[in-house]
Every structure is written in C-alpha cells, then in structure tokens.
Amino acid sequence: MSPIIKPRYPLEEYFELERTSEEKYEYFNGEVVCMSREDPQHSLIEVNVLATISNRLRESDCRVYTSRLRIKTPWLV
C-alpha cells in the first residue's frame, strides 16, 4: 500500500482560504488542517481557562490570548 501524500500549500493560499471560508484552519509546514467548530461549552471552558491563567500571570510579562489570534512562531531547535 502506498503512503498518502498530503499536498503542501504556500502561506498566501492559506491566508486566502482563511479570508474566504467560514471554517477555521491551522497551517503548519505547508500543511493546512481544518479545525473543529466551537460550541458554547467549549467557549465557556476557554473563557474560564483564560481567566484563570491570566490572573496567575498578572504580575509577569506573559500574556494570554484567545484561539482566534493567529501567530507565526519561529522554529525552535
């Protein structure tokens, strides 16, 4: 059985997909993955976790963001 080859996409195509789609996607190393939709219970859990972590980090330089924020991270070795 031959392996399934997943297509790789340039970052520009990912951004276009994000702009034109109602779905949420993640991009990693050229691979685009459709994420599951949020429901009210998931959203409530997210808010509670963010509030708890944010309160703990209040005196530090660290920040907490929601899952709607898109970030680009450098490769870590």
QUILIN-V834551 format. One record per helix or strand of 2 or more residues. SS is the DSSP state (hx for helix, st for strand). FROM is the first residue (numbers start at 1). LEN is the number of residues. Records with the same first field share a line. If there is no record, write none. Layout:
SS = FROM-LEN ; FROM-LEN
This chain:
hx = 11-10 ; 40-17
st = 25-4 ; 31-4
